[in-house]
Amino acid sequence: MKRENAEKSLTQRIREGTVSRQDVARRLAELAFGKVNDCVRLVLEENPDLKGLDLALLSEVKRSDKGGVEVRLIDRLRVLEQLTQMTGEKDTDMDAFLQALQGGEET
């Protein structure tokens, strides 16, 4: 119930054009650290209840003629980078961590 009220409040602030930096950071954190359980449930269950699923992490779903399923999720590294940039902190270990995850070396 508390989450529903928060979502309504956020929806109202979006309509009013008063979304705060904190709202954006909170949403980025939810995307960066969210669970993919509902995305998997969408693909595996025959008739999932779409209203009850959190599909915010889902980017794309493809079904082939042969029954194969391809699921694409959002790029969490990109979301983490954006979240790090929002904090405004310079010279953090997060930059090196993200660089290492991408397979590169820090310059």
N, C-alpha and C positions, 0 to 999 in steps of 0.2 A: 504494500500500500504506500509506503514511504517513497519507493522508487517511482511509482506511478505519479505521485504528486510532484516529485522533482522533474519528471518528464513533462508534465503539463506546464509547470512553471517555466522550464526551458523553452518549450514550444511557444509560450506566450511572450517570452523575452525575444525570441527570434522574430516573431511577428512585429514586435514593437521596435526592433532594431537595437536592443540594449543587451546583446550577448556580451558577457565579460570575458576577459582573458582567462579567468579561472574556469569558466564554463568550457572553453576550448581545450585548455590543458587537461581538465577532467575527462573530456571525451577522448582525447588522444591517448590518455593513459588507459582508458577502458578498451580501446582498440588494440593498443600495444600488448596488454596483458590479459585480454579476454580469452575465454575458452571457446573452442570450436565444436563443442558437443552438439549444439543445435544444428550446425551446418552439416555435420555427419548424420544426424537424425533425419534431416530433410532428404538425404540421398538414400539412406538405408531402409527407412520405413515406407510401407506401401502408401498409406494415406496419413501423412503427418498433419497435425493441427497447426497450420501456418500462423494463426494468431498467437499461439503460445511460444513460437520460436524466435530467438534472437539471432537474426541473420546479418548483423552489422559487419561481421568479418568476411562475409561471402562476397566475392567479386564476380564469379561466373560459374555456371553449371552447364555441362554439355553431356548429353546422352547419345551414344552412337546407335546405329541400327542393330548392331550385334549385342546390345545390352551393356556395353561398357559405359562407365561414368567418369567424367573428368571434373574435378572441383578445384576452383582457383580461389584462394583467399587473398585478402589485402596484403600488401608488402609491409610487414611489421618493422623491418629495418628502417624503412622510410618514415614510418610513424614515429619510431624512437628518435630518429634524427630531428624531426620536427618538434618533438617534445623537448629534446635537449636544447634546441635553438630557442624555444620559448622561455626556458629558465633564465636565459641571458647570462649564464655563468661561462666564463672563459677559462681555458686551461684546465679542463676537467678530464678525468680518466675516461669519461664516457666517449669522447671523440676517438681516443685510441682503441677503445673497445669496439665501437662501431666500425672503425677502419679495419680492425682485425677480422671481424665477422664477414666483411666484404671481401676478404682475401688479399688486402693490400697492406702496405706498410705506411706508417705515419710519416708525413713529410716534415 
